[in-house]
Amino acid sequence: VAARGKSREFSRGAGRDWAEQRSPPTEGGRGSGGCVMSALREAARATRAPRIRKQAMELTEAAAARIKELLAKRAKPYLKIGVRTRGCNGMTYTMNYADDGDKGKFDEVVTHEASGVKVIIDPAALMHVVGTKMDFVTDRLRSEFVFENPNAKGECGCGESFNV
């Protein structure tokens, strides 16, 4: 049993210094273990294709066409979508026109590939609308944007509000 003052010495490998226990330097001047692994990691990163991130919200062709028409009338570059507490079932969607100055640091920008329409999602609403599909529906009785939200646990009868 080692004395109290010598226990530190034995924990490092019977008196050897930690630096002596490392693998000896190779031609490049580094230890053999870390150099090979870091080179392999770098090679894997270089050959890996860039990761394509799925957008937070999907816009249909009909919704993109209607948004493009509305933005052209107002000469605004963005439509900003948010969520607020309101309605008979908890939350409703809000839509406002937005300029470049209205775009915040943490806002998510969704771009429709074919039309180039850009929609900003408010950061407070992001967790409520992730995966939502936005469509524009026109029939004899109505003409409106419809949100198909997989996060919604319930909707009111008129479809105006939802809860998560």
N, C-alpha and C positions, 0 to 999 in steps of 0.2 A: 504494500500500500504506500502510495507516494505521500509525501508531506504536503501540506496545504500550499506552500509556495511553489512546488514543483509540478503540480497538476496541470498547469497551463502548458508546460513544456511537453508533457506526454501527450496532450491532446493534439498537438501539431505533428506528431509522428516521431516520437522518441528524440526530441531535441533538435530535429532539423528545421530549418526555417521554411516558411510557406513557399517562398520563391524557389527554393531548391526542389520542391516536390513537383513543380510544373514541368511539363515536357520541355526538352531542350530546344533552343531555337533552330530553325531550319535555314535554308539559303535566304529566304526573304526576311529573316530576322524575327519572325513570330513563332510561337509554339505551333506544333503540327496540328493539334486538335481544332483550334478556333479558326485557323486560316482556311482549311478545306471546307468546313461547314459554311462559313460566310461566303466563300466563293460559289458554293452550290446554291445557296439562297439567292445570291445576286443573279446567277444564271437563270434560275427559275423565274425570278421577277421579270427579267429581260425578255424571256420567251413567252410569258403568259400574255394572253390577249387582254385588253382593257376590259374591266368589268362594266357591263351595261346595267345601269340602275333603272329599275322599273319606276314609272312616274306615279306620283301619289294619287292622281285622279285620271280617269280616262274620259275623253270627249268623243262623242259620236260625230259622224259627218254632219248630221242635221244640227247638232248643238254648235259645232264649229262654224257652220255657215251662218246661223242666226247670230252668234256672238260677233262674227266678223262684220255682219251688216249693222249691228247696234254700235260697235266701236267706230265704224266708218262715219255714222251719223253724228256722233259726238266728238270725233277726231281725238280719240283716246287710244293709247297703246295697249292697255290692260283692262281686264275685268277682274275684280277682287272678290273672292268668295270667302265668307266667314260663317260662323255659327253663333247664335245668341239664344239666351234663355227666353223662351216665349212660346205661346201656343198651348193647346190643351194637352199635349203629350211631352212637353219638356223643352225641346230645341227646334229652331227653324234655321233655314239657310238664309244668308244675306248675300246680296250681289250689288256691288257698286262699281262705278267706273274709276279707274286709277291712272295716274301719271307716273313717270319715272321717280318723282319725289315721294310718292306714296308707297313705293316698294321698300320694305324694311330689310334689315340685315338677315333676319331669320325667316323671311317669307319664302315659301316654296313656289317656284315658277313652273307651270305645266304648259308645254308647247304642243299643239296639235301639228303633227308632222306634215300633213298634206296642205293645210291652209295657212300655217304659220301663226295661227291665233295663239295668244299667250294669256293664261289665266294665272293670277296670283292667289295662293291659298294662305290665309292668315295663320300664323303659327299657333295661335290658341285653338284654331279649328282643325288643325292638321290631324290630330289623333282621332277625331270624330269622322273625318272624311277619307281616310286612307282606304284605297281600293274602290271608291265610289265611281260609278259610271254615270256621267251626265248626258242626258238626251234632251232633244227638243221635239215635242209632240204637238201636232195640229190636227184637229178633227172639227166636226160641225159645232161642237159646244165650247171648245177650249183651244187655247194656244199657249203652251207653257213649257218651262224647263222641268224635267223630271229627273230626280236623283235616285239611282238604285244603289243603296248603301248596304254593304254586307255587314257592317257594324251595328246597324239599327236593330234593336230588339223588339221595337213596336212602333206603330204609326197611328195617327188619329184617322178617323173615318174619311176626312176630306183630303188627307195626304199632305197637309200643310206643315205638320210638325212630326218629330220622331224622338225616340229616346234610345240611349245606348247603355 
